[in-house]
């Protein structure tokens, strides 16, 4: 049962305790502060509630700034892994700029040995997560 942690005009941040899933569904372009706030909010919640998988739906998000991406790679991703993150997935629509952003994130996640995959539909990502539980 999904619990909405925070719903803003730019992102819905939620947690599913049955799946141990943290999720951010982006709604539009974000400032660096908004981008960071969404991740920090989810990580803060995850520290008190078991969350070992993460799903980011970026289909409505526009291009992420290089500064935001760098912050995610150098600060947020290591903190999330240290907090127990085991897998991550991204749902996106195939936009070439988003693909570049995601490929950069995947390259960094590989350095941390964090399995991360890209999907076109949320259910595909959930099926992938569940394949590790079987």
C-alpha positions as CSV (number, residue, x, y, z in Angstrom):
1,X,0.0,0.0,0.0
2,X,1.6,3.2,-1.2
3,X,2.0,6.0,1.3
4,X,2.6,9.5,0.0
5,X,5.3,11.2,1.9
6,X,5.1,14.5,0.1
7,X,3.3,15.8,-2.9
8,X,4.5,19.0,-4.4
9,X,3.9,20.8,-7.7
10,X,7.1,19.2,-9.1
11,X,7.2,15.7,-7.6
12,X,5.3,13.1,-5.7
13,X,7.5,11.3,-3.1
14,X,6.1,8.0,-1.9
15,X,7.0,4.7,-0.1
16,X,5.5,1.3,-0.4
17,X,6.2,-0.6,2.8
18,X,5.2,-4.0,1.3
19,X,7.7,-3.7,-1.5
20,X,10.3,-1.7,0.6
21,X,10.1,0.8,-2.4
22,X,10.9,4.5,-2.4
23,X,9.6,6.4,-5.4
24,X,9.8,9.8,-6.9
25,X,7.4,10.7,-9.7
26,X,8.7,13.9,-11.2
27,X,6.0,16.2,-12.6
28,X,8.0,19.0,-14.3
29,X,11.3,20.8,-14.5
30,X,12.9,21.4,-11.1
31,X,15.4,23.8,-9.7
32,X,18.5,22.3,-8.1
33,X,17.0,23.0,-4.6
34,X,13.7,21.1,-5.6
35,X,15.7,18.3,-7.1
36,X,17.8,17.9,-3.9
37,X,14.8,18.3,-1.6
38,X,12.9,15.4,-3.2
39,X,15.8,13.0,-2.8
40,X,16.7,14.3,0.7
41,X,13.1,13.9,1.8
42,X,12.9,10.3,0.5
43,X,16.2,9.4,2.1
44,X,15.2,10.9,5.4
45,X,12.0,8.8,5.3
46,X,13.9,5.7,4.2
47,X,16.3,6.0,7.2
48,X,13.3,5.2,9.5
49,X,11.4,2.8,7.2
50,X,13.0,-0.1,5.4
51,X,13.6,1.0,1.8
52,X,16.0,-1.1,-0.3
53,X,14.8,-0.3,-3.8
54,X,14.2,3.0,-5.6
55,X,12.1,4.0,-8.6
56,X,12.3,7.3,-10.3
57,X,9.7,8.1,-13.0
58,X,11.1,10.9,-15.1
59,X,8.7,10.9,-18.0
60,X,7.4,14.4,-17.1
61,X,10.7,15.7,-15.9
62,X,12.7,17.9,-18.3
63,X,16.5,18.0,-18.6
64,X,18.3,17.9,-15.2
65,X,21.2,20.4,-14.9
66,X,24.8,19.1,-14.8
67,X,25.1,20.5,-11.3
68,X,22.1,18.5,-10.0
69,X,23.3,15.3,-11.7
70,X,26.8,15.8,-10.2
71,X,25.3,16.3,-6.7
72,X,23.2,13.1,-7.1
73,X,26.3,11.1,-8.2
74,X,28.7,12.4,-5.6
75,X,26.4,13.0,-2.6
76,X,23.0,11.4,-2.8
77,X,23.8,8.0,-4.4
78,X,26.6,7.2,-1.9
79,X,24.3,8.2,1.0
80,X,21.4,6.1,-0.3
81,X,23.7,3.0,-0.7
82,X,25.0,3.5,2.8
83,X,21.4,3.6,4.0
84,X,20.7,0.2,2.4
85,X,19.7,0.8,-1.2
86,X,20.1,-2.4,-3.2
87,X,18.5,-1.7,-6.6
88,X,17.2,1.2,-8.6
89,X,15.1,1.7,-11.7
90,X,14.1,4.6,-13.9
91,X,11.0,4.9,-16.0
92,X,11.4,7.3,-18.9
93,X,10.1,8.1,-22.4
94,X,13.2,7.8,-24.5
95,X,14.1,11.5,-24.9
96,X,17.7,11.7,-26.0
97,X,18.7,14.3,-23.3
98,X,17.1,12.2,-20.6
99,X,18.9,9.1,-22.0
100,X,22.2,10.9,-21.6
101,X,21.4,11.9,-18.0
102,X,20.4,8.3,-17.2
103,X,23.4,6.8,-18.8
104,X,25.6,9.0,-16.8
105,X,23.8,8.0,-13.6
106,X,24.0,4.3,-14.6
107,X,27.8,4.6,-15.2
108,X,28.2,6.0,-11.6
109,X,25.9,3.4,-10.1
110,X,28.0,0.7,-11.7
111,X,31.1,2.0,-9.9
112,X,29.1,1.4,-6.7
113,X,28.0,-2.0,-7.9
114,X,24.3,-0.8,-7.6
115,X,22.1,-2.6,-10.1
116,X,20.1,0.0,-12.0
117,X,17.9,-0.4,-15.1
118,X,15.8,1.7,-17.4
119,X,12.2,0.8,-18.3
120,X,9.4,2.3,-20.4
121,X,6.7,1.3,-17.9
122,X,6.5,1.2,-14.1
123,X,5.2,-2.3,-14.1
124,X,8.3,-3.6,-15.9
125,X,10.4,-2.1,-13.2
126,X,8.3,-3.6,-10.4
127,X,8.5,-7.0,-12.1
128,X,12.3,-6.6,-12.3
129,X,12.5,-5.7,-8.6
130,X,10.2,-8.7,-7.7
131,X,12.4,-11.1,-9.7
132,X,15.0,-10.7,-6.9
133,X,12.6,-11.7,-4.3
134,X,11.5,-15.0,-5.9
